[in-house]
């Protein structure tokens, strides 16, 4: 399976960001990718009020993303903001486009909110509740957002639901050691699940933008089921194209067997609790 990671620099203008989605999606399709991943906050970067730009999933921004995916003939996964019932927004991934399994039109709402490193995402963002797995050309793909990557239990749950690839869409906060943590966490989640992890981040912006909040550090990467870095980007905008050897991934999951061992441990624990 060939995928593409679009490491972009979102602005605070949703329409301009749609032009980036169009450009990078076309380039990904030209490169033979079946799925192109965009970062968290593709619709609008952090550091500005999000409620005024949030739109429903049937609004004009998401509708145009669907049209872009349809024109290019690939699956697009991109970060946007959707109004919440309580006046906040939902930090959301839209996943859309044609697949051999049928047309995909799904979304994931970020479960773990970034209330860390002096930032409080929960002030303006409401949490999601449900893990999401989609099927792209017969491949099970789990969807996650940014801070989720620090919570291995979500990744194990997605793997237990059959995910062979888990995507991470981020606008990672900058600071000492943060790029190293981003890389380490993506590789660790691949090892936890013996599956591929494709982690796409916003590029590293100018210092005045970076000072406004978690606006990206670059370093998008693909990690193998053994935690090896298959390919990685630098700090600047880039389209990263990677081929995933899914058969090798299947063999790795059988050989390392942590998923099977974990299931056996869970069954044993349940049996002991009933005794």
N, C-alpha and C positions, 0 to 999 in steps of 0.2 A: 504494500500500500504506500503510495506516495502522498505526502502531506506537505503543506507550506505554512510557515509561521510568519505573519506580517508584523514585524516590529516597527511600529509607526510612532509618530509624535502627534497625539490628538491635540487639537486646539479647543477653544471654548465655543466654537461655531459648529453646530451639528451638521449643517449643510456642507461646509468645507470638509468635514470628516467623512461624509458620504463619498466625496470625490476620492479620498484616499482609499476607501473600501472598494470603490469601482476600479481604481488603478491597480491596486495590489491583487485583487481577485482576478482581473484579466491576466496579469503577469503569472499568477499561480496556475491558472488554467493553461496558459501557453507552455508552462513548464511541465505539464502533465499531472499536476496534483489533483487529487479527488476531493480534498478538503483543505480549506484555508482558514487558519485560526488568527483572529485579531485580539488585541488585549482587552482587559477590563477598561471601562471608560472610553471605548472607541467613540461613542456618541458625543461625549464632552469630557474634557479632562477634569480632574479634581482641582480644587483651589478656587472654585466659583460656586455660587448657589446652584444646587442641582434641581430643586423643585420646579423652577421656571422652564427648564429644558426637558423635563421628563415627559414621556408620551406613552399612551397605552400600546399594547402589542399589535393592535390593528391601526395604529397611527401612521402618519406619513413617513417617519424615519424608518421604522421596521418594515413598512410596505416597500420602501425603496431598496432596503437590504435584500428582501425576498426577490425583487425584480433583478437586482444585480446577480444574485446566485443563479436565477433562472437563465439569464442571458449567457452567463459563463458556463453553465452546465456543471457546476461544482457545489459542494456543501460549504456554506459560510457560517462561521460561529463568531459572534462579535458582542462586545459588551455595550449595554445601554442602560438607561434608567427609566423605570416605570412608576407612575404614581401609586402610592400606597393609600389604603383607606384611612390611615391615621394622620395624613398630612406629610409624612416622610416619603421617601422613594424606596423602591426595591432595586438593588444592584443586580442586574439581570444579564444573562447570556441569551441571545436569540440564536438558534441553530436552524438553518433553513437551506433547502436546495434539493436537487434530484439525486436519488440513490437507486441502485439496482433493486433495493428492497421496497421502493416506493418513495414518494416525495416526503421529505422531512420538514416538519414545522413544529419545533419544540422550543422550550425555554427552561432555564434553570435560574433560580433566585438564590443569591449568596446566603449560605447558612451561617458562617462564622464571620462576625463583623470585626473590623480592625479597631478595637479599643485598646491600643497599645502604643508604645513609643511616643506618648504624649498626644496621640490623635484619637478622636472619639467618633468613629464612623456611625455608631448607633444614635447619635444626636439627630442625624438627618436621614439615616437609612434604616429601614425595617428589615428584620431577618427573614430569610426563607426557611422552609421546613423540610423539603423533600429532596433526597438525592435523585439525580437524573442520569439515565443511560440511553443513548440513541444507537441506532444501527446504521452504519454507513457502508454500503456495498458488502453487507454480511459481516462487518466487523463491529463488535460492541465497543462503544466509546463512552466513557464517563466524563462528565463536565464538572469543573470546579473553578472557583474564583479566588485568586490572590491569597488572602489570609487563611483560607481553607487548607493550604498546603502545610500548615503547622499542625494539622489534626489528622494523624494517620488513620484513626478509626473510620473516617469518611472514605478514605481511599480503599481500605479493606472492605468496607461495605460495597463500594462500586465494583471491586474485583469479585466479590462473592456473587454479585449480580451478573457476572460474566464479562466485565470490561477487560478487553485486551490492551486498550490504550486509554489513558486518562489525560485529559487536557487541563492545563492550569492557565488561566487568563488573568494577567496581573497589571497593576499600576503600582509597582513596588516602591516603597519609601526609601529614599537615599539616606546615607549616613555611614559611619564607620562599621565595616564588616558586613553591611547589608547585602552587597552583591555576592559575597562568599556564602552567606546564609541562604540566599535564593537558590544558588547552584546546588548547595549541599542538600537542601530540603527536597528539591525536585528529584535528585538522585536517590535520596533516602526513600521517598514514596515509591519510586520504581522498584527498589529492593524489597520494600515491605510487601508489595503486591506481585512481584515477579512479572511485571507488565511494563509496557512502554509508557513513559510520561513525556508529553510535549508541553513545554512551559513557555508561553509567549508573554513578553513584557512590553510596556511602553519603552521607547528609547529614552536616553538620558537627556533631559531638556537643559536649556540655559539656566544658570544659577538663580535668576530672579523667579523663574517658574518653579524650579525645584524647591524653593523656600516656601511655597504656598501649601505644600502637602505631599502626599504620596503620588508622585507624578512619573515614576519610572527610573530604572537604572540601566536598562538594556539587559544584555546577557541572556536573551532567549535561548533555549536549548532543548534538545531531545535526548532523553536518557533511556538506555536499554533496560531490559528486565533484570540485568545484572548490575545496574547502576553506572554503566559506562556512558560517557558523553559521546553520542553519535555525531552530533554537530552542534555548534553554538555560534551566537552572534556577538559582536562587539557592543559598543554603547550607542552607535548611531542607527538611524532607520535602515532597515534591511529586510529583504525577503529571503527567508531561510527555507530551503527545500530539502526534505529528507525522505529516504526510503526506509520503510519498516519491514523487517523480515519476520512476518507473523508466525511462520513455521518455527523459526528459531526461538521466538518468544514462547510458543506453546511448549517446546521441549524444555526451555528454561523453567517454566512453571512446573513441569512434571519432575525435573531433576532436582531443583532446589526444594520444592514441595512444601514451602511454608504455608501456602493456602490450605493444603490437605492436612498438614500437621495442626494448624489452627482450628480447623473444623473438628478434628478428632478431639482436641483439648476441650473445645466448647461442648461437644456431646458428652464427654466424660464428666465435665463439671456439672452439667444438667442432671446426669444420672446420679451423681453423688448427692446433689441437693435434694433429690426425691427420696433417697435411701433413708 
